[in-house]
Amino acid sequence: MDDEEMTRYQLARLKKHSGWTYIHSIRVNRYAMKIGRFLGESPQALKELSIAARLHDIGKLAIPSNILDKPGSLSDEEYRLMKSHTICGYLLLELLGYFRTVCETVMDHHEWYDGNGYGGKKGSEIGIPARIVCVADSFDAMKFGRHYRKPFTDEEIYQEMAVNSGKQFDPEICAAALRLFS
């Protein structure tokens, strides 16, 4: 099975486990690819970015549906479990033999540019694909909301992204997203 067939298979598993997460992943890929093309990423880098963006939440296969779909706030224990989706995804994709860049992007997509993310990496320690997916993932979460939070307006998204440029988001990638999606 080649990478694309394996990716489609993993996405089918994700769709069965959490249809909402599957649709979110498809949208994140669309945004990430627009950003990657805008930034002039190479064809190989775009291929790996597309796989990583579609599979960025594949580790949520390890999270029970009642936690993924919980309408209210997560308990501390549930939040710790939810955060584990990045390492679970990394380990699954590494086991399946995906490109190292894809695995690392899945693991690092919740890292913040200023180091306040899940694992404490910051700035250039975080690969460009993970920085792109971080912006695309956050944009989608704001645009479409969550079952526990309403979607943001376009103005609220713009403000949130602008305020978090240089904090949560790589400033160059955030500027590209704001230009492309505003």
Secondary structure, DSSP 4 states (H G I P E B T S, - for coil): --HHHHHHHHHHHHHHH-HHHHHHHHHHHHHHHHHHHHTT--HHHHHHHHHHHHHTTGGGGGS-HHHHT-SSPPPHHHHHHHHTHHHHHHHHHHHTT--HHHHHHHHHTT--TTS-SSS---GGGS-HHHHHHHHHHHHHHHHH-BTTBPPPPHHHHHHHHHHHBTTTB-HHHHHHHHHHH-
